Amino acid sequence: MKKVDVLLGLQWGDEGKGKIVDVLTPEYDVIARFQGGPNAGHTLEFEGIKHVLHTIPSGIFRENAVNVVGNGVVIDPIIFKKEIDALDKRGVDATQRLKISKKAHLILPSHRLLDAASEAAKGKGKIGSTLKGIGPTYMDKTGRNGIRVGDILSANFKEKYTFLKEKHEQMLGHYGAEGVPTDTENEWFASLDTLKRFELIDSEPYLNDKLKNNQTILAEGAQGSLLDIDFGSYPFVTSSNTVCAGACTGLGIAPNRIGRVIGIFKAYCTRVGSGPFPTELFDEIGETLCEIGHEYGSTTGRKRRCGWLDIPALNYAIMINGVTELNMMKTDVLDTFDTIKVCTGYKVNGELTDQMPFDLTEEVEPVYTELKGWKTDLTKFTNGDALPSELKEYIAFIEKQTGVPISVVSVGPDREQTLFQDVKTVETA
């Protein structure tokens, strides 16, 4: 029986997962999203056109693959309709390539209002929510009050919706916030017609049958491992399990069905919103990384905080995910630097460690190793063997520090600017 390969981010999101899923899709029969919602912004670029997906798996532009939105995902029907409309304009018939789990939960307009009201009430303690209603939707899911995609086909759907909306409006009243505007509610109900155009499936038997029939599946994660609800920099995290285990619960796949675990990371670090970030740069270098890397959120447009690569954080994410290979993204952003720094440890309360502390908000001082920059325009390279020696040393350094081989080096946003490397056993220090 075939295994499910998992592709996920190892930092605070925005690592470039969408591009790699698009590049790898020709190798797979099914691409399946397993968690998160429209807080994701997976950017793909090919033929000079940029595409941003929020809910739909990143294999949607390839004709050979079926795309599945799994049970662990939360869906805003309004945003979903906008994504489908955009695909229709580009001549992509998503109804032939996309299936949706009946067990995926729906984001109501009142979820979004609750998200905004809750975040505003936190004042200076804001977590940096995308205000897409993700957190309140997962709260209703775990509180056993949620509405699922399959419910839109039931006779008492309107009754379920009204019950939950009224509960939300009571909560909004405690915040002093207004209820759901009528025009927004009408738009939400109208957008359900777009959902109904698609095949709504029992995704667990569907995916397991694919495996039994020797078809290949790639599970696509959203956000990043350091935003995981259990293992991220809590409370500045998302509301779902972004790690490899989330693929099991978010798709109905048994742990022994997991195969390759592909970890995506940037050649440096970024973070959007609030929360601890040990290697964050507040100087001109940080601004340069932001500008060269176009580090603005594809979902919110917010400016991303930038810093050097953090090996202790990367190793932590590798450990909890069981990563078997690494893909390094946005390597070309470092093209102009004479010296590149890599954090290889922390000083916590004056003591040196290479472990992630329980609370990253403590006095955590990064300890850096300096490496020579390659000072070369990487965007023109088409062969990994021809890369400058300084970059090869940077790659070898990361592989030695992590013990995991780097199989892909991305040198630009286009799907063609992806260099594959022979995966070799890594000798660790």
C-alpha positions in Angstrom: 0.0 0.0 0.0 1.2 3.5 -0.8 2.0 6.1 1.9 0.9 9.7 2.3 3.8 12.2 1.9 3.4 15.3 4.1 4.6 18.8 3.2 4.6 21.4 5.9 6.2 24.6 7.1 8.9 24.5 9.8 8.9 28.2 10.9 6.2 30.8 11.6 4.4 30.3 8.3 4.9 32.0 4.9 7.8 29.5 4.1 6.7 29.0 0.5 4.7 25.8 0.8 2.3 26.6 -2.1 5.1 26.9 -4.6 6.6 23.5 -3.7 3.2 21.7 -3.7 2.7 23.1 -7.2 6.1 21.9 -8.3 5.6 18.4 -6.8 2.0 17.9 -7.9 2.9 16.1 -11.2 4.3 13.3 -8.9 1.0 12.8 -7.1 -2.6 11.7 -7.8 -4.1 13.6 -4.9 -3.2 16.8 -3.0 -5.0 17.2 0.3 -5.2 20.2 2.7 -5.4 18.9 6.3 -5.9 22.0 8.6 -6.2 25.7 8.8 -8.5 27.9 6.8 -8.4 31.1 4.8 -5.7 32.5 7.1 -3.4 30.6 4.8 -2.0 32.5 1.7 -0.2 30.0 -0.5 1.4 31.9 -3.4 2.3 30.3 -6.7 3.9 32.0 -9.7 4.2 30.6 -13.2 4.1 32.0 -16.7 4.6 35.5 -15.2 1.4 35.4 -13.2 1.0 35.3 -9.5 -1.7 33.2 -7.9 -2.8 33.2 -4.2 -4.8 30.4 -2.7 -6.4 30.5 0.8 -8.5 27.4 1.1 -8.0 25.4 -2.0 -5.0 23.0 -2.2 -2.0 24.3 -4.3 -2.3 21.4 -6.8 -5.4 23.0 -8.4 -3.5 24.4 -11.4 -2.3 20.9 -12.5 -4.7 18.8 -14.5 -3.4 15.5 -13.4 -4.3 15.8 -9.7 -7.4 15.6 -7.6 -7.5 18.2 -4.8 -9.2 17.5 -1.5 -10.1 19.9 1.3 -9.9 17.6 4.4 -12.0 17.4 7.5 -9.5 19.4 9.6 -9.9 22.5 7.4 -12.3 25.3 8.3 -14.0 27.0 5.3 -15.4 30.5 4.8 -17.9 30.1 2.0 -17.6 33.8 0.9 -13.8 33.6 0.6 -14.1 30.1 -1.1 -16.5 31.6 -3.7 -14.0 34.4 -4.5 -11.3 31.8 -5.0 -13.5 29.8 -7.3 -14.5 32.9 -9.2 -10.8 33.8 -9.7 -10.0 30.3 -11.0 -13.0 30.4 -13.4 -11.6 33.7 -14.9 -8.3 31.9 -15.5 -10.1 29.0 -17.2 -9.5 26.5 -14.4 -12.6 24.3 -14.0 -12.1 23.5 -10.3 -15.3 21.4 -10.1 -13.4 18.7 -12.0 -10.4 18.9 -9.7 -11.6 19.6 -6.2 -13.5 17.6 -3.6 -14.5 18.8 -0.1 -14.9 16.8 3.1 -18.4 16.8 4.6 -16.7 17.0 8.0 -14.9 20.3 7.3 -16.3 23.1 9.5 -17.9 26.3 8.2 -16.9 29.8 9.2 -20.0 31.9 9.8 -20.0 35.7 9.5 -20.5 35.9 13.3 -17.3 33.9 13.7 -15.4 36.7 12.0 -17.1 39.3 14.2 -16.2 37.4 17.3 -12.6 37.1 16.2 -12.3 40.9 15.7 -14.1 41.7 19.0 -12.0 39.2 21.0 -8.7 40.5 19.5 -9.7 44.1 20.2 -10.5 43.3 23.8 -7.0 42.0 24.3 -5.5 45.4 23.8 -1.7 45.2 24.1 -2.0 41.5 24.5 -3.1 40.9 20.9 -1.9 37.7 19.4 -2.0 39.0 15.8 -5.0 37.2 14.5 -5.8 37.4 10.8 -9.4 38.2 11.9 -10.7 35.5 9.5 -12.8 33.8 12.2 -10.5 30.8 12.4 -10.1 30.7 16.2 -13.8 31.0 17.0 -14.7 28.3 14.5 -12.3 25.8 16.0 -13.6 26.8 19.4 -17.1 25.8 18.3 -15.7 22.6 16.8 -14.2 21.5 20.1 -17.2 22.9 22.0 -19.4 20.6 19.8 -21.4 23.5 18.5 -20.0 23.8 15.0 -21.6 23.6 11.6 -20.0 21.2 9.1 -20.1 21.3 5.3 -22.3 18.2 5.2 -24.9 20.1 7.2 -25.8 22.4 4.3 -27.5 19.4 2.7 -29.7 18.7 5.7 -33.3 19.7 6.1 -32.7 21.5 9.4 -29.6 23.5 8.3 -31.2 26.9 8.7 -32.3 26.0 12.2 -28.7 25.0 13.1 -27.4 28.2 11.6 -29.8 30.4 13.5 -29.1 28.7 16.8 -25.4 29.2 16.5 -25.7 32.8 15.2 -27.9 33.8 18.1 -25.4 32.3 20.5 -22.7 34.3 18.9 -24.7 37.5 19.0 -25.1 37.1 22.7 -21.4 36.8 23.0 -20.9 39.9 20.8 -23.2 41.8 23.1 -20.8 41.2 26.0 -18.1 42.8 23.9 -20.4 45.7 23.0 -20.1 44.7 19.3 -22.8 44.8 16.7 -24.4 41.6 15.2 -24.2 40.3 11.7 -25.3 42.8 9.0 -28.1 41.5 6.8 -26.2 42.0 3.5 -23.2 40.0 4.8 -25.6 37.2 5.9 -27.3 37.2 2.5 -23.9 37.0 0.8 -22.9 34.1 3.0 -26.0 32.1 2.2 -25.7 32.8 -1.5 -22.1 31.6 -1.5 -23.2 28.2 -0.3 -24.5 27.6 -3.8 -20.8 27.6 -4.9 -20.0 24.9 -2.3 -22.8 22.8 -3.6 -21.3 22.8 -7.1 -18.6 20.5 -5.7 -18.6 16.9 -4.8 -18.9 16.7 -1.0 -17.3 13.5 0.1 -16.6 11.3 3.1 -12.9 12.1 2.8 -11.5 9.4 5.1 -12.6 6.3 3.1 -12.0 8.2 -0.1 -8.4 8.8 0.7 -7.7 5.4 2.2 -9.2 3.8 -0.9 -6.8 5.8 -3.0 -3.9 4.3 -1.0 -5.3 0.8 -1.3 -5.4 1.3 -5.1 -1.7 2.4 -5.0 -2.4 6.1 -5.8 -0.1 8.7 -4.4 -1.2 11.4 -1.9 0.6 14.6 -0.8 -0.8 16.2 2.4 -0.4 20.0 2.3 -0.1 21.9 5.6 -0.9 25.5 6.2 0.8 28.1 8.6 3.9 26.8 10.2 5.1 24.3 12.9 6.0 27.1 15.3 2.3 28.3 15.1 1.0 24.9 16.2 -1.6 25.1 19.0 0.3 22.6 21.1 3.9 23.0 20.1 4.1 26.6 18.9 5.0 29.8 20.7 1.8 29.8 22.7 -0.4 31.8 23.0 0.8 33.5 19.9 -0.2 30.6 17.7 -3.0 29.4 15.3 -5.9 27.3 16.4 -5.0 24.0 14.7 -2.3 21.3 14.7 0.0 22.4 11.9 2.5 19.6 12.5 2.7 16.2 10.8 0.3 14.6 13.3 -2.3 17.0 12.1 -2.3 15.2 8.7 -3.6 12.1 10.5 -6.4 13.9 12.4 -7.1 16.3 9.5 -7.5 13.6 6.8 -8.3 10.4 8.6 -4.9 8.9 7.8 -3.3 6.4 10.2 0.2 7.2 11.6 1.7 4.2 9.9 0.5 5.5 6.5 2.8 8.5 6.6 5.8 8.3 4.2 8.1 11.2 3.4 7.9 14.3 5.6 9.1 17.3 3.6 9.9 20.4 5.8 9.9 23.8 4.1 11.9 26.6 5.6 13.2 30.0 4.4 16.9 30.6 4.2 16.2 33.3 6.9 13.2 33.7 9.2 10.0 35.8 9.2 7.0 36.2 11.4 3.8 38.1 10.9 1.8 39.5 13.8 2.6 39.3 17.5 4.7 36.8 19.4 8.4 36.1 20.3 11.0 36.0 17.6 14.6 35.5 18.9 16.5 36.4 15.8 14.3 39.3 14.7 16.4 42.2 13.3 15.4 45.8 14.0 18.1 47.3 11.9 18.8 48.1 8.3 19.5 44.4 7.6 16.0 43.5 8.7 14.5 46.2 6.5 16.6 44.9 3.5 15.4 41.3 4.0 11.8 42.6 4.1 12.2 44.7 0.9 14.2 42.2 -1.2 12.0 39.3 0.0 8.7 41.3 -0.5 7.8 40.2 3.0 4.2 41.3 3.1 1.4 38.9 4.0 -0.5 37.4 1.0 -3.6 37.1 3.2 -3.5 40.3 5.3 -0.9 42.5 3.5 0.8 43.0 6.9 4.5 43.6 6.9 6.5 40.6 8.1 9.1 40.8 10.8 12.5 39.5 9.5 15.6 37.9 11.0 18.4 35.4 10.6 17.8 31.6 10.3 17.2 30.0 13.7 18.7 26.5 14.0 17.4 25.6 17.5 13.8 26.5 16.4 14.4 24.6 13.1 15.7 21.5 14.9 12.7 21.6 17.3 10.3 21.6 14.3 12.2 18.8 12.6 12.0 16.7 15.8 8.2 17.0 16.3 7.5 16.4 12.7 9.9 13.6 11.9 11.2 15.5 8.9 13.0 13.3 6.3 14.1 16.1 3.9 14.3 19.8 3.8 13.4 22.4 1.1 15.1 25.8 1.5 13.1 28.7 0.1 13.9 32.3 -0.9 17.6 31.6 -1.0 18.0 34.4 -3.6 16.9 37.0 -1.0 20.4 36.6 0.6 22.2 37.3 -2.7 23.6 40.7 -1.8 24.9 40.1 1.7 28.7 40.0 2.4 28.1 38.1 5.7 25.2 35.8 6.6 24.5 35.0 10.2 22.9 31.8 11.5 21.6 31.4 15.1 23.1 28.1 16.5 22.1 28.5 20.1 20.5 30.7 22.8 21.6 32.3 26.0 18.7 32.0 28.4 19.2 33.7 31.7 22.9 33.7 31.0 23.2 30.0 30.2 23.9 28.6 26.7 21.5 26.1 25.2 20.6 24.7 21.8 17.0 23.8 23.0 13.8 25.8 22.6 12.8 27.1 26.0 9.3 26.6 27.4 8.6 30.3 27.1 10.3 32.2 24.2 9.2 35.5 25.8 12.0 35.0 28.4 15.3 36.8 28.0 16.5 34.8 25.0 19.7 36.0 23.4 20.6 34.4 20.0 24.2 33.1 19.6 25.3 33.5 16.0 27.8 31.8 13.6 28.9 33.9 10.7 29.2 32.6 7.1 30.5 34.2 4.0 27.8 35.4 1.5 27.8 34.3 -2.1 27.3 37.8 -3.7 25.8 36.2 -6.8 22.4 36.5 -8.6 20.9 33.1 -8.0 17.7 33.7 -10.0 19.5 32.7 -13.2 20.7 29.3 -12.0 19.1 26.2 -13.5 21.6 23.6 -12.1 22.3 23.0 -8.5 25.8 21.7 -9.3 26.7 25.2 -10.6 25.8 27.1 -7.4 28.5 29.2 -5.9 30.8 27.5 -3.3 29.7 29.9 -0.5 26.1 28.8 -1.0 27.1 25.1 -1.0 28.9 25.8 2.3 25.7 27.4 3.7 23.7 24.4 2.6 26.3 22.0 4.1 26.3 23.9 7.3 22.5 23.7 7.8 22.5 20.0 6.9 25.2 19.3 9.5 23.4 21.4 12.1 20.1 19.6 11.5 21.1 16.2 10.4 18.6 16.3 7.5 19.4 16.6 3.8 18.2 19.6 1.8 16.6 18.2 -1.4 15.3 21.5 -2.9 16.8 25.0 -3.1 14.4 27.7 -4.4 16.1 30.6 -6.1 13.1 32.7 -7.2 9.2 32.8 -7.1 8.6 31.0 -10.4 8.0 27.2 -10.4 10.9 27.0 -12.8 13.3 28.6 -10.3 13.4 25.4 -8.3 16.7 23.4 -8.0 16.6 19.7 -7.0 19.6 18.2 -5.2 20.7 14.6 -4.7 19.7 13.6 -1.2 22.7 12.1 0.6 23.2 10.9 4.1 24.2 13.8 6.3 27.0 13.6 8.8 26.1 15.5 12.0 28.4 17.2 14.4 
